[in-house]
Amino acid sequence: MKKPSLWAAIFACLFYLASCNVPEKKSEERFPDGTEIPAWFNDTTRINPDTLGVQLVVTDFGAVGDGQTLNTEAIQKAIDEASAKGGGVVIIPEGTFLTGALFFKPHTHLHVREGATLLGSDDIANFPFGPSRMEGRSIDYFSAVINANGVDGFTISGKGTIDGNGLKYWQAFWQRRAENPECTNLEVSRPRLVFIQNSNNVQLQDVRLHNSGFWTTHLYRCNNVKALGLHIFSPAEPVKAPSTDAIDVDACTNVLINGCYMEVNDDAVALKGGKGPWADKDTTNGPNLNVIVQNCTFGFCHSAVTCGSEAIHNRNILVRNCKVNGPSRVLWLKHRPDTPQLYEYIRVENITGSADRLVFAKPWRQFFDLQGRETPPVSTSNHITFKDIDLVCKIFADIDVSETDSLKNFTFENIQATAEKGELNQSLFDGLTLKNVVVNGKTIE
């Protein structure tokens, strides 16, 4: 028999060694409903503003960073010039630049340098009133500090601050609430900090979004949005900053919130989409699909992640690898009895820290209005999973249902919790799976 050549033997040996080092192919990540998570969600690369076209510094257009001069016109000129040149980046340099509403155009971007503050005006007259979206309805309302409508590829970048200067707005709200405890959020005129609508492939990265007069970041009818490394803050004391939600996701598809810090005097991530007895028939409303919140830290807030109160359908919501330090709730399922709602395929996993409650699911009746509908619509939460949780809390599961609520197919798996009230009322669930759930040292079975 012919013996193999020396080179053949060497190649055979090398091939064997290489095959031994081939890593085993990992199983594909999947959303809670079993569909594959697209690779887009795994890319947290920061966009380089230097690659986005002409760079326009607002001081070259007459803006003054003294914190007192109103620079709305000068900054808007820079935005318009960037648009006229086919696209570019409007740069806020070091200093404090007071402004009213700014309107970004296609192919324009915002970069706030480290040491720079873009400061919103505390005079509502500097925010034009017009067609908008608020609290689950398409209505006329005041513009935000930063506005982008139909701006695909829009970016906000930099390590500076966009500050809503909200104190006077907060004080006015609490004055009105003292006069009328039943007043709504819209009775006091307040601007949001960032409002982006009808835009695709949006990225917000690294900036500090502070002290908003109203909601901090509102995304409406957007697809493929990434919020990376944001620091979002509004105070709970000495003056509470009412309704300053960190990120409102309103009828959007494919949203990644990664590595953000959120501490606000309302919900941190709020999933919205419409409200009212026939909200599911209104074409201006819609579902939130494929939302991942990961690697985030939550300070005080009403809830780390909330479904509602203006929501009709949330599907494939994944909250993972997060730390909590003081939220009132980790997950809040707001069942609004005057709105048809479906919250399905939600998974909360690998959460550590402390919160008042792990889960809160009760009927939410504030401003209840059936608007003449005789039969209340149904609210359902289905396929909700809590997994790999290590939590110190006051109440483990604060849950109740009404005749129009339904809690289906809940799973609690690998839970270690210490709670002042550790009970779980299993009779409230239509389908409940418990695996290694230990509360106060006792296994719940």
N, C-alpha and C positions, 0 to 999 in steps of 0.2 A: 504494500500500500504506500502511495506517495505521501511523504510527510509534509505538513504545511510549512510554508516558508516562515522565516523569522518575522518578517514584516506582517504577514497575515496573523500570526499569533499575537503580535503587539497590538494590532488594530482590534482584534477580538477582545483582548483584555481591556483596552480603553473603552470600547463600546459597553462592556459589562459594567465597568466602574461608573460610566456616565449614567447608565440606566438605573443604577442603585441610588443616584443622587437626584433623580427627577422627582420633584415634589408631587405629592398626591394632589390631584385636582380637587379643589374645594367645591362643596356644593354651592349652588347659586343662592344668593340671598333672595328672600321672598317677602312680599307684603303679607299682612295678616290673612288676606283672602287666597293666598297661594300663588298669586301671579309674581313673576320675576321682577325684582327691582332693577330698573335700567342702570347702566354704568354711569350715566349722567349724575346720579346721586352720590357716587363715590369720588367725584372730582371736586376738591375744595381749593383748587389753585386760584390764587388772587389774580385778578386782571390788572395788567400794567397800564396805567392811564397814559403813559407816554406813547402807547401804540394806538391811541384812539383819535388821532388827528391833531389839529392845531391846538396849542396850549395858550389860553387867554387868561391873564391875571386881572382880576377885577379892578385893582388900583389903576391899571392903565386906562380904565374907562371912567375914572373919576370917583371910585368908591373910596371911602375914608374909614379906617378901622379904629375909630375912637369910641365906639359903643354908643354914640349919641346921634350921629348923622344918619338920616334915613337914606339907605343906599339902594332901594328897590329899583329905581330907574337905571342906575349905573350898572347894576348886576344884570338886569334884564337886557341891557344893550350888549353885554358880553355874550349872553346866551344867544341873542339874535345874530350876532356877528359869527359865532361858531356855526350856527345853522347855515348862514349865508355862504360860508366857506366850505360847505359840504360835510361838516361835522367837526367836533372838537370838544375840548375839556375846559370848563370854566373853573378857574382855580381861586380859592379863597386863601390868601396868604396869612401870615401871622398878624394877629390883631383881632378886634371884635367889631364885626360888621353888622349893623342893625338893618333889618330888611322887613318888608311886607311880603306878599305872595309873589313867588317866582314861578314861571311857567316854562318848563323845558320842552324843547322841540325835537323832532326826529334827528338822530345822530349826535345829540348833545349829551354831555355828561357833567357831573359835579365832582370836584376833588377838593377836600378840605384839609389843608396841610396841618401837620402837628403844630400846636401853638395857636391855631386859628379857631375863632368861634364865629359861626353864622348865627346871629341872634334875632329871633323873631320879635316883631313889634308887639307890644301889649295893647295896641289900639286896634280894635276890630275893623275900623274904617280902612285899614291897609290890606284887607283881605276881601276881594270882590265876591259878591253873592251871585250864584248862578247854578246851572244844572250840576248835580253831584249825586252822591250816594251816602246815606247815613242811616245807621240802625236798621239795616235790612230793607231799606226802601230807596228807590231812585227818586230823589226830591231835589229841590233847590236848597243849597246851603253855602256856607262860606268856604272859600278856597283854603288850602293849607299853606304852610310856609313853602314847602317844596311840592310842586305839582308836575306830574308827567302823565299825559293821556295819549296813548297810541305811540309811545316812544320805545320801539323794540330795541333791545340791547342796551337799555339805559343802565348806567352805573352811578353809584355814589361811593366814593372811596376816600382814603386818607385817614390819618389818626387824630384829626381835629374834632371839634364839637359842633353839632347843630342843636341849639338851645331854644326851646319854645318860649322862655321868659313868661311862664304861665301864672305867676303868683296873683296878679290882678284878676285873671279869669277865674282862678280857683276861689278867691275871696268873693267875687260876684256870685258864683254859683252857691256857695254856702249861705250868703245873705238871702238869696232867693229861696233856698230850701228852708231857711228859718221862717220866712214869710209864708211859704206854702210847702208843707212837708210832702205833698203829693206832686210837686213840680217834676217835669220830665227833664232829661238831659239837654234837650234842644231849646228849653226856655231861656237859657243864658247863652249868648252868642260867643262861641269859642272856636279857634282854628285848630285843626290837626297839625302835626309837625310834618309828616310826609304822606302824600296821597298819590299812589300810582295805580292807573287803571288802563285796561285794554292794551296791555303791553306784554311782550314775550321776551324771554331770555334776559331777565333783569338780574343784576347782582348788586347787593349792598354789602360793603365790606369794611370792617375795622373802625368805623366812625363811632362817635359817642352821640347818642340821641337822648337829650335830657330835657326835663321840665316842660313837657308839652302842655299846651292849654287844654287839649282834648286828646283823642286817640293819638298815639305816637306814630305808628306806622300802619297805614291802611292800604291793603292790596285788594283791588277789585277786578275781577275778570282778567286775571293775568295767568300766563302759563310759563313754566320753567323759571322759577324765581329762587335765588339763593341769598340767604342772609347769613353772612359769615363773620364771626368775631365781633359782633356789635356789642356795645355797652349801652343798655337802655335803662334809664332811671327817671323816676319822679317820686317825690317824697310822700310818706304817710304822716309825717309830722315835721314841724309844728302845725303847718297848714296842710291838710290832706289834698292831694292832687286828684280830683274826682275824674273817673272815667278816662284814665290815661293809659289804656291798654297798650302793652308793648308792641305786639304785632297782631293785627286783625287780618285774617285770611278769609276773603269774602268771594265765594264762587270761583275758586282758582283750582288749577290742576298742576301737579308736580311742583311742590314747594319743599325746599331744604332749609332748615334753620339749624345751623351748626356752630358750636363753640361760642354761643352768645351768653352774656350775663343780663338777666332781666330782673328788675326790682321796681315795681310800680304800684300805685294805689288802685288797682283793679286787676283784671285778668292779664296774665302774661301773654300767652298765645291763645287767642280767641278765634274759633272757627265759626264763621257767620255764613250768610247766604240768602236770607229772606225771612220775613215774619208775616203773620196774619193767617186767617182761616183758609184762604185760598192761595197761600204763598207759592205752593208747588205748581200753580197754573200761570204764574206771572213770569214772562220770558226774561225779565230783567234780573230774576233770581237764578240760583243754580247751586249745584253741589260743590263740595270741596273733595277732590280726589287725589290720593297719593301725596300725603304730607308726612315728612320725616323731621322730627325734632330730636337732635342728638348732641351729646357732649356739651350740654348747656348747664349753667348754674342759675338757680332761681333763689333770689332773696325773698323778702316779703312781697306777697301779691295775693289777690283773692283766690287765684288758682294758677298752677303752672300751665295746665292746658284745659281749655273749656270748650265743650260743644254747646253752642248757643250763646246768648238766648235768642239771637236772630239767625237760626240755622234750620235748613230743611233736610239736608242730606250730607253726611260726612262719611266717607268710606276710605279704607286703607290709611289709617292714621297710626304712625309708629313713633312712640316716644321711648328713647333708649339712652342708656349710658349717661344719665343726668344726676346732678347733685341738687338736693333741695335743702334750703336753710330758712324755713319760716313761712312757706306758703300756707294759706288757709286750707287748700286742697291740692292734691297732686293731680287728680282728674275730676272734673266737674261735668256731669251729664245733666244739663239743664233741660228738663222736660217741660216745655211751655204748652199748657193745655189749650191755647187758642191758635196753635200752629201745627200742621202736620210735619212730623220729624222722624227721620231714620238715621240713627248713629250706628254704624256697623263696621265690623272688622277693625277694631282698635286694639293695639297691643302696647302695654306699658311695661318695660322691662329694664332690669339692671339700674334701679333707682336706689340711692342711698341718702341718708340724712334725716331731717326732722320736718314735720308738717302737722298741721292740726288734724287733717284727715287724709287717708289714702284715697278714698273715693267718696264723692258726694253725689247722690242721685235722688232728687226729689222734685215734685212739681214746682215750677217757678211761675208765680202768678202776678208778678209786678206788672202793672199797666195791662192787665188781662182785658181783652176785648174780642168777643166773637163776631162783632160787626154784623149781627143779624143771622149768623149761621145757627141753625137749631141744634145740630148734633156736633159736639166737640170733636175735632180731629184726634187721631191717635199718635202717640209718641212711642217709639220703640228703640231700645238699645239692644243690639244683637251681636254676638261673637265678640265679646269684650274680654281681654286677657290681661292679667297682672302676673308677672313672672320675674323671679330673681330680684326680690325687693327686700331691703334691709332698712327699716324705718322706725323712728320714734315718733309717736303721734298721740293726740288726745283721744280721737275716735277712729277706730280702725275702718269701719264702713258705715257712713251716715246715709242710710238708704230708706226710701219709702216710695210707694206707688199709689196712684189714684186709679179710678176705674178706666181711664183712657191711657194709662202707661203700661209698658210691658218691658221686662228685663229678661232677655233670652240668652242662653248659652254663654254664661259667664265662667271663666276659669281663673282660679287662684293657684299658683304653682311656685314652690320654693320661696315662701314668704317667711321672713323673720321680723316680727313687729313687737314693739312694746307700746301699750296703749292704756290710757286711763279707762276707756270703754272699749273692750276688745270683742264684743259680740258681733256675730254675723247672722242676721235673720234669713235662714235658708228658704223659708217659705215664700219669700218675695220673688224668687227666681223661677223661671220656666227653663230649666236646664242649668245645672251648677256642677262644676268639676273642681274638686279640692285635692291638691297633691302637695304634701309636705308643707302645710300651712301652720306655722307656730306663732301664736300670739300670747305674750306674757308667759312663755315657757310651756304652754299647753297646745297640743295639736288639735286643730279643728277638723273634725271628720263629718 
